[in-house]
Amino acid sequence: MFPYRDENQTQHPAVITWIIIALNALMWIFIQGAGSNFALAKSVCELGLIPGELTLSVPAGTRFPMGGNLVCLTDPGMQVTNVFTSMFLHGSWLHILGNMWFLWIFGNNIEDSMGHLRFVAFYLICGVTAAMAQVIANPASTIPMVGASGAISGVMGGYLILYPRVKVYAIIFLGFFLTSIALPAWLMLGYWFLIQIFSGMVSFGQEGGGVAFWAHAGGFIAGVVLIKLFTRPDYLEAHRRHHWRPRRLMFE
C-alpha cells in the first residue's frame, strides 16, 4: 500500500517541509555521493547512529563490515550529534525517495497546523524519540541507523490525530496488477503502525541489517502524544475551514 495523495488542502506554503526535503537531497548527493559505494559507506559509518556507540556498550575501535572490502570502526565517546545527522542520511535511492514522498504527503498538513518553527521542533523531537526507541530495543547493536523515517513516522502519528477521517489515496499491489483505493487516514495509518509493531516484535533482539521497526513505532507514538502540544488552535481551525469550505460551481 503506497499513498500518493490526500484530500487535505493546505492554507500556507509548506516552507519547512520543502527545506527538510532539500536538506535530505543535498546530503544524499554531496555527502553520500548519490549512493556510490565508498561515499555511502563512509557517511553511514561516520554520521550514522550506532546504538552500541551511543550507549558505550561497544568498545571504541570495534570493527564491523560495511559491504565489499569496507570496514567501519566505532569511535570513542557517545557521538550524540549522530542522533541528528543520521536523520538526514539514507541507504539507497529507494530509501530517500520513499521517505521524502511520505514526508510531502503528510508533512505539509502538519506544518500548516502549527506553523514553521513549531514544525521544526516537532519533527526533530519525533526523530530523536524514534532513534532512542531503536537504541533501547537493541542497545549493543553495531549496525548504523540512517533515515528520516523515524521523524516522518511522528508526522504520520500527528496526522492520525488531527485528520483521522481525511481520505488518503493509495496504490495497492495485487501480484502483477495495480489498483487505487481511497481510505480514511485512521485506517491506513493505523494499519501501518500495527505492521511496525508486529514486525518489531518478530525481529526483536535480532542482529542484522534492514528496517528499524521500533524507530518507526517510537516516532509514531511520539507524534500521537506531542501533536496537541505543538498544534496552534487558530492555525488548525483556519486549516480546517480552508479544507472544508464550500467550493463554487463554475460553468462555461
C-alpha positions, 0 to 999 in steps of 0.5 A: 500500500503506497499513498500518493495523495490526500484530500487535505488542502493546505492554507500556507506554503509548506516552507519547512517541509520543502527545506527538510526535503532539500536538506535530505537531497543535498546530503544524499548527493554531496555527502553520500555521493548519490549512493556510490559505494565508498561515499555511502559507506563512509557517511553511514559509518561516520554520521550514522547512529550506532546504538552500541556507540551511543550507549558505550556498550561497544568498545571504541575501535570495534570493527564491523563490515560495511559491504565489499572490502569496507570496514567501519570502526566505532569511535570513542565517546557517545557521538550524540550529534549522530542522533541528528545527522543520521536523520538526514542520511539514507541507504539507497535511492529507494530509501530517500525517495520513499521517505521524502514522498511520505514526508510531502504527503503528510508533512505539509498538513502538519506544518500548516497546523502549527506553523514553521518553527513549531514544525521544526521542533516537532519533527526533530523531537519525533526523530530523536524519540524514534532513534532512542526507541531503536537504541533501547530495543537493541542497545549493543547493536553495531549496525548504523541507523540512517533515515528520516523515517523515524521523524516522518513516522511522528508526522504520520502519528500527528496526522492520525490525530488531527485528520483521522477521517481525511481520505488518503489515496493509495496504490495497492499491489495485487501480484502483477496488477495495480489498483487505487483505493481511497481510505480514511487516514485512521485506517491506513495509518493505523494499519501501518503502525500495527505492521511496525509493531508486529514486525518489531516484535518478530525481529526483536533482539535480532542482529542484522541489517534492514528496517528499524521497526521500533524507530518507526513505532517510537516516532509514531507514538511520539507524534500521537502524544506531542501533536496537541502540544505543538498544534496552534488552535487558530492555525488548525481551525483556519486549516480546517475551514480552508479544507472544508469550505464550500467550493463554487460551481463554475460553468462555461 
